[in-house]
Amino acid sequence: MKMTRATILPQSLFVLSLCLVSFTQAEAQMPAFPEPSVEMVVQKDAPKPPERAMSPELTVIASAKQLEEAGLKNGKMSGAISYACKSGVKSKVDLEWICLNGSPAGRLYAAALIRRFDKKAGQEAFKAIAAVISDVNVDFVGVRERCHYSVGDIVTDQTSNKPLIEIVAGSI
C-alpha cells in the first residue's frame, strides 16, 4: 500500500478511532470507584463534634483531649470547668450525656463535676465509664508532671476515699 499525503490523514484517523474504541471498551470494564465527597473527608480528618446542643463550655468539656490538674493555672479547661461548677445541677443532664458520649477525658471531667453536687451519682458515673473504656489512656497535665494514665487507673483513684489526682477543685 502506497502512502500519499491524501491517504495519510484518513488512515491516521482510522487508526486513532480504533484506539479510541479499545480505550472506551477497557474503561467500561473497569469498576467504578466513588469520588470522595467533602463530607467523607471532613468526617475522616476532623474530630466528631458532640451531637447535642450544649453551652460552648460544656462542648469544650465533652471534647477534652487531656485532663488537667485543678491547681494548674492558665489551663485550657479552667474556664469550662468553672462554668460547669457554677451551673451545678442545671447542667446535670448534659454532664450525664457527656459521661456516655464524650471523649475519654471529657467523660472523666463530667463524672467529677456530677460528683460535686451528687457524690453517689458521681461515683456511679465513674464506675460506668470504667466498665466501658477502662483500658483507654488519657494524658494528664499536672503542676509538676505530664504523663498518661488509663481511664481505669483514674477511676480507681477518683473513687477512693482520698484521691491523689484533683481534676475538679473541691469535688469531694
Secondary structure, DSSP 8 states (H G I E B T S, - for coil): ----HHHHHHHHHHHHHHHHHHHHHHHHHS-------HHHHHHHHS----SS---HHHHHHHT--EEE-TT-TT-TTHHHHHHHHHHGGGGHHHHHHHHHHS-HHHHHHHHHHHHHH-HHHHHHHHHHHHHHHTT-EEEEE-SS-EEEEEHHHHHHHHTSSS-S--SSTT--
